[in-house]
Amino acid sequence: MPITVDHEQRRQKIAGIATDIIANKGLDGVTIRQVAAMAGFSTTIVTHYFATKRELLMYTWRAAASRTRSRVDRVFSDSPCDIQGCLEALLPINKAGIRDWKVYFAYWHVASVNSQFAKEQRYGIKLTRNIIRRVLKNMVHQDLLASKTDTLVIAKRLLIYVQGIAIQTMVNRYEWSPKKQRDFLENELGSLLH
Amino acid sequence: MPITVDHEQRRQKIAGIATDIIANKGLDGVTIRQVAAMAGFSTTIVTHYFATKRELLMYTWRAAASRTRSRVDRVFSDSPCDIQGCLEALLPINKAGIRDWKVYFAYWHVASVNSQFAKEQRYGIKLTRNIIRRVLKNMVHQDLLASKTDTLVIAKRLLIYVQGIAIQTMVNRYEWSPKKQRDFLENELGSLLH
């Protein structure tokens, strides 16, 4: 009987290993050979799913971005006007968030010298901005924000604050505790929205 | 007659080449061998100045940070209350700024997985925050800001805005023209200070 292989599961396993290498050692440590060894696969199997290191890195980046958006979506589906909660879900506020932000740092560097990754990154920023905007629109709809609010401008500013806070946190996690990140964000939201 | 060698000039030449490689190809491209070839030096000469790749990278990072601070200092010595001008000097608003920000992106990634670089980065953020704070204190002194202003808190927030704007710009330079960066900053300063 042929062995049934769950290809999507394998792809995710390989990307998960690449993520761990990036988060612990940095991009330099990611090689098809190393990933294969850690997964217990031959390099042939790995290159069946990812023909090049670049393909593997792109998939790994998309997986991190997708995980972050899923965290926001969970908050959003519970409380569609919870702007504080949705933005917190974007921050490196817990282990999963910190791991994904390490991947983002790696990709910001790659995107700054590679146009294909830069394009992907612009697309990711646009998606994230739209998620924030969706919450703001709900708030307008529920009279929690003035109807004349320019939700695009506010969403851009909020994303900039989130990215700035994330950088501070990633550089100095002792100073930027989850509580400090939340408080800082709350303060910015207070200044911006009220 | 012995040939006089300007060691500091050589060190800077080597670091300048490393900077160009980082900004054009990424950190991966930096090797002692490659840098030596581009400088027209033997690898022995390069390793005389930088025993390891890590030493070269640390020096290169410090040089970028130091160039950025020099740009701010020039604005500051001309007009010690020009907060807009000093913050603009921190942004990727011209070729020199963009080149240095490419180095920062590379180092954020390295710092996220290397404690020695992370420590250096925290120190750099503190220095930059203090430069911003110095301007704010001058503004208080000249009655341009209320005397009760918490200059540390405001400096932290401003640095976060600058880093957030820089990320947007580095990812999408077509959208984030120098004018847009300036306008955005002016708007944030308006909300925060007045």
Boltz contact constraints between the chains, C-beta under 6 A:
constraints:
  - contact:
      token1: [A, 25]
      token2: [B, 113]
      max_distance: 6.0
  - contact:
      token1: [A, 26]
      token2: [B, 113]
      max_distance: 6.0
  - contact:
      token1: [A, 102]
      token2: [B, 112]
      max_distance: 6.0
  - contact:
      token1: [A, 105]
      token2: [B, 108]
      max_distance: 6.0
  - contact:
      token1: [A, 105]
      token2: [B, 109]
      max_distance: 6.0
  - contact:
      token1: [A, 105]
      token2: [B, 112]
      max_distance: 6.0
  - contact:
      token1: [A, 106]
      token2: [B, 109]
      max_distance: 6.0
  - contact:
      token1: [A, 108]
      token2: [B, 105]
      max_distance: 6.0
  - contact:
      token1: [A, 109]
      token2: [B, 105]
      max_distance: 6.0
  - contact:
      token1: [A, 109]
      token2: [B, 106]
      max_distance: 6.0
  - contact:
      token1: [A, 109]
      token2: [B, 109]
      max_distance: 6.0
  - contact:
      token1: [A, 112]
      token2: [B, 102]
      max_distance: 6.0
  - contact:
      token1: [A, 112]
      token2: [B, 105]
      max_distance: 6.0
  - contact:
      token1: [A, 112]
      token2: [B, 170]
      max_distance: 6.0
  - contact:
      token1: [A, 113]
      token2: [B, 25]
      max_distance: 6.0
  - contact:
      token1: [A, 113]
      token2: [B, 26]
      max_distance: 6.0
  - contact:
      token1: [A, 121]
      token2: [B, 171]
      max_distance: 6.0
  - contact:
      token1: [A, 122]
      token2: [B, 171]
      max_distance: 6.0
  - contact:
      token1: [A, 122]
      token2: [B, 172]
      max_distance: 6.0
  - contact:
      token1: [A, 160]
      token2: [B, 164]
      max_distance: 6.0
  - contact:
      token1: [A, 163]
      token2: [B, 164]
      max_distance: 6.0
  - contact:
      token1: [A, 163]
      token2: [B, 167]
      max_distance: 6.0
  - contact:
      token1: [A, 164]
      token2: [B, 160]
      max_distance: 6.0
  - contact:
      token1: [A, 164]
      token2: [B, 163]
      max_distance: 6.0
  - contact:
      token1: [A, 164]
      token2: [B, 164]
      max_distance: 6.0
  - contact:
      token1: [A, 167]
      token2: [B, 163]
      max_distance: 6.0
  - contact:
      token1: [A, 170]
      token2: [B, 112]
      max_distance: 6.0
  - contact:
      token1: [A, 171]
      token2: [B, 121]
      max_distance: 6.0
  - contact:
      token1: [A, 171]
      token2: [B, 122]
      max_distance: 6.0
  - contact:
      token1: [A, 172]
      token2: [B, 122]
      max_distance: 6.0
